[in-house]
Amino acid sequence: MFGSNLQGMHGGGAARMAYERFGAIMGQGVGLQGQCYAIPTMHGGVEAIRPYVDEFITFAQQHTELTFLVTRVGCGIAGFRDEEIAPLFADAHLLPNVALPQGW
């Protein structure tokens, strides 16, 4: 799982790695693609990201056959701090198929 932008331009950071190695689709900024899942983090503040995180958590709950390794979305190029983004993933702690970054 990686942080993206709404346009799906996976040019740097974890998004670029997702594109080069895990099947992320250029031009797709949200959702499942290849072996990864994109959450846009470059279009606003934390509250603008929240609906996409909620959508991801629902998706992970419905797809227990998949395992999601969550990167520190939004904490690189997007410029957020862990303490701003980590609380959005509170409900993901309950999911056995979601692995969160240490400290989240």
C-alpha positions as CSV (number, residue, x, y, z in Angstrom):
1,M,0.0,0.0,0.0
2,F,1.5,3.3,-1.0
3,G,0.7,7.0,-1.0
4,S,-0.2,8.5,-4.4
5,N,-1.7,11.5,-6.0
6,L,-5.2,11.7,-7.5
7,Q,-3.7,11.8,-11.0
8,G,-1.8,8.6,-10.5
9,M,1.6,10.0,-11.5
10,H,3.8,7.6,-9.7
11,G,7.1,9.6,-10.1
12,G,8.8,9.3,-6.7
13,G,9.1,7.6,-3.4
14,A,7.0,4.5,-2.6
15,A,4.7,5.3,-5.5
16,R,7.6,5.0,-8.0
17,M,8.7,1.7,-6.4
18,A,5.1,0.5,-6.6
19,Y,5.0,1.4,-10.3
20,E,8.4,-0.1,-11.1
21,R,8.1,-3.3,-9.1
22,F,4.6,-4.1,-8.0
23,G,2.3,-3.2,-10.9
24,A,0.9,0.2,-9.9
25,I,-0.8,1.7,-13.0
26,M,0.3,5.1,-14.2
27,G,-2.8,7.4,-14.3
28,Q,-4.6,5.5,-11.5
29,G,-4.3,7.3,-8.2
30,V,-6.7,5.3,-6.0
31,G,-7.3,1.7,-5.1
32,L,-6.0,-1.8,-6.0
33,Q,-3.6,-2.0,-8.9
34,G,-1.2,-4.8,-9.6
35,Q,0.1,-6.1,-6.2
36,C,-0.6,-2.8,-4.5
37,Y,-3.2,-0.3,-3.2
38,A,-2.9,3.4,-3.7
39,I,-4.2,6.1,-1.3
40,P,-3.9,9.7,-2.5
41,T,-2.1,12.0,-0.1
42,M,-1.1,15.0,-2.2
43,H,-4.4,16.8,-2.6
44,G,-5.1,18.4,0.8
45,G,-4.9,18.0,4.5
46,V,-5.4,15.1,6.7
47,E,-9.2,15.3,6.5
48,A,-9.0,15.1,2.7
49,I,-7.0,11.8,3.1
50,R,-9.4,10.3,5.7
51,P,-12.1,9.1,3.2
52,Y,-9.5,7.2,1.2
53,V,-8.1,5.5,4.3
54,D,-11.6,4.5,5.3
55,E,-12.2,3.1,1.9
56,F,-8.9,1.1,2.1
57,I,-9.9,-0.3,5.5
58,T,-13.3,-1.4,4.2
59,F,-11.6,-3.0,1.1
60,A,-9.1,-4.8,3.4
61,Q,-12.0,-6.1,5.5
62,Q,-13.8,-7.4,2.5
63,H,-10.6,-9.0,1.0
64,T,-9.1,-11.1,3.7
65,E,-7.4,-13.3,1.1
66,L,-5.1,-10.3,0.4
67,T,-2.3,-9.1,2.7
68,F,-1.5,-5.3,2.8
69,L,1.9,-4.0,3.9
70,V,1.2,-0.3,4.6
71,T,4.0,2.2,4.0
72,R,4.2,5.5,5.9
73,V,1.7,7.1,3.4
74,G,1.8,10.8,3.4
75,C,5.0,11.0,5.5
76,G,7.5,11.4,2.7
77,I,6.9,13.7,-0.3
78,A,3.5,14.8,0.9
79,G,5.1,16.2,4.1
80,F,2.8,14.9,6.9
81,R,4.1,13.6,10.2
82,D,3.4,10.1,11.5
83,E,1.4,11.5,14.3
84,E,-1.0,13.1,11.8
85,I,-1.5,10.1,9.6
86,A,-1.2,7.1,11.9
87,P,-4.5,7.8,13.7
88,L,-6.4,7.5,10.4
89,F,-5.4,3.8,10.5
90,A,-6.6,3.1,14.0
91,D,-9.3,0.6,12.8
92,A,-6.7,-1.2,10.7
93,H,-5.0,-2.5,13.9
94,L,-7.9,-5.0,14.2
95,L,-7.3,-6.5,10.7
96,P,-5.0,-9.6,10.6
97,N,-4.3,-8.9,6.9
98,V,-3.0,-5.4,7.4
99,A,0.6,-4.7,8.6
100,L,1.2,-1.1,9.7
101,P,4.5,0.7,10.0
102,Q,6.2,0.4,13.4
103,G,4.8,2.9,15.8
104,W,1.5,3.3,14.0
